C-alpha cells in the first residue's frame, strides 16, 4: 500500500515540477513586464480573486468532501458510481455557471473588498479603475477552476492522479505566451503607474483563456478512466444530503480562510500604494514568495496527501483508526524529509532565489525586501505541511466540523498579527515592508495551528506505535540547518574570487549550494538514522548507473 502511494505521488510530482517551473517563468516574465510595485500588485490581486471566490463558494466542498463520497460510491454502488458521479458533475457545473455570471455582474463591488484605504484616495482613481477592469476580465476563471477541480476529483477517486497535476502546464504556456506578446507590444522600463485598455485586455484575457485550456486538456482523461459523463439532473436518492451537511462546515472553513486572504491582500497592497518614500514590499512580493515556498508543498505534500486520502478514507470507513494514524504519520514524515531542507535552503539562499525569478526588467528594483519576505514565509512551511496532513486525516473520517473551529484560531492569529504588524508597527515607523510582516504572521499562525490541532486529533486517532513525528522532525531540522550552513560557508569562501551579480550569478550560487547541501544533508541524516531521508537517498541512488 505504501509503495502504491509513493508511485502515485511520483507521477503527480513529475507533472507538478514542470508546471511549477513554467509558473516561475510566468512570474519572471510578469515581473519584467509590469514590475513588483503597485502596478504589479493591481494585476496580481485581480488574477487571484477568481480562485479565492471559487474556493469560497464551492471549492472547499469539491476539494475535501467529494473524494471520500466518490470513493464510497465507486466501491458500493452497482454501477460503479456512474449515476452518482454524473449527478455531482451536472449539479456542480450548473452552480458554477450561476455563480460565475453573478460575480461578473458584481465585479466592481468585489474589487472594492480587496482595495485598501490608500487606493480610495482621489489621486488613485485610475489605479482603482484598472483593478476593477482586471477583476471583471478574470472572474470567468471561477467556472473553469471549479469544473477543472470537479473533473480532477473524479479522476483522483478513480486513482488517476497524474492528469490533474499535468494539466496546469497548458495553462502556464498560454499565460506565458500572453505576457511575451505584452512584452513585444508594450515598452518595458518606462514602468507607468497605470495600464492602458489594451494592456488590460491582453493580460486579463490571456490568463483567463489559460485556465479554460487547463480544463479542456483534462476532459479526455475522464472517459479514459472508465467514466462516461452524461448530464443527469436531480439529487434525490443519491445521499447527497449527507454530503451537503459535511459541506456546510467546509464552506464555513473556507469562508474564514478567505476573510484572512482579503485582510492580507488589503494590507499587502497598502504597502506598495502608500505615498511614503523608501523601499516597499507589497502583494507581488508576498505572492511571489508564497509561490516559492509552495513548490515543495505542491510537488511533495499535495502529491502524497492526494494519494493517501482515498486510502485513509477507506481505512476510516472500515474502523481501522490505528492504520489511519500510521499512514498519516508516515506520509507526514516522508513529506518533511524533503520540505524541511527545502525550507532551510529558502531561508539561507533567499536573495539568489528571488533574483532568478524577479531580477529582470521592471522587477529588479525590489529584490532585498522580496528576499526578506521569502525568509519569513519559509519559516511557516513546515508547520503548514504538518497541519495540511492533520486536516486531511479529519476529512478521512468525514469530520469537517473540527477543522472549521481550528481554522478560526488560525485565521484570528494570522489577522491579529498582520494588522498589528502593518497598521501599528510599520505605520508608526513609516515603513512599507508589509510583505515581510505578513510572512511572519503566516508562520506564527500555522505554528499555533499545529500546537492546538495535534491534541485534538489524538481524540480521533489514538497514539499508536509508528505514528510519531516529533523526534524525526527534530533530526531533520538538525540535518537541514547543518547542510544550509555548509552551503553558506562555501558561498562565502567562493565570493572572495567570484562575482555573484545578476540572475546568472544567482543560478551559479544555487547550483553550488545544492552540490554542498545535498550530500551534507544525506550524510547527517544517515548518522542520525532518519529513515525517511535514507529511503529517499536509496531510491535515488538505486536509479543511478553504477559501474560494477
Buried (B, 14 or more C-beta within 10 A) or exposed (E): EEEEBBEBBBBBBBBBBBBBEBBBBBBBBBBBBBBBBBBBBBBBBBBBBBBBBBBBBBBBBBBBBBBBBBBBBBBEBEEBBBBBBBBBBBBBBEBBBEBBBEBBEBBBEBBBEBBBEBBEEEEBEEBBBBBBBBBBBBBBBBBBBBBBBBBBBBBBBBBBBBBBBBBBBBBBBBBBBBBEEBBEEBEBEEBEEBBEEEBBBBBBBBBBBBBBBBBEBBBEBBEEBEBEBEEBEEBEEBEBEEBEEBBBBBBBBBBBBBBBBBBBBBBBBBBBBBEBEEEBBBBBBBBBBBBBBBBBBBBBBBBBBBBBBBBBBBBBBEEBBBBBBBBBBBBBBBBBBBBBBBBBBBBBBBBBBBBBBBBBBBBBBBBEBBBBBBBBBBBBBBBBBBBBBBBBBBBBBBBBBBBBBBBBBBBBBBBBBBBEBBBEEBBEEEBBBBBBBBBBBBBBBBBBBBEBBBEBBEEBBEEBEEBBBEEBBEBBBBBBBBBBBBBBEBBEEEEEEEEBEBBEBBBBBBEBBBEBBBEBBBBBBEEBEBEBBBBBBEEEEEEEEEEE
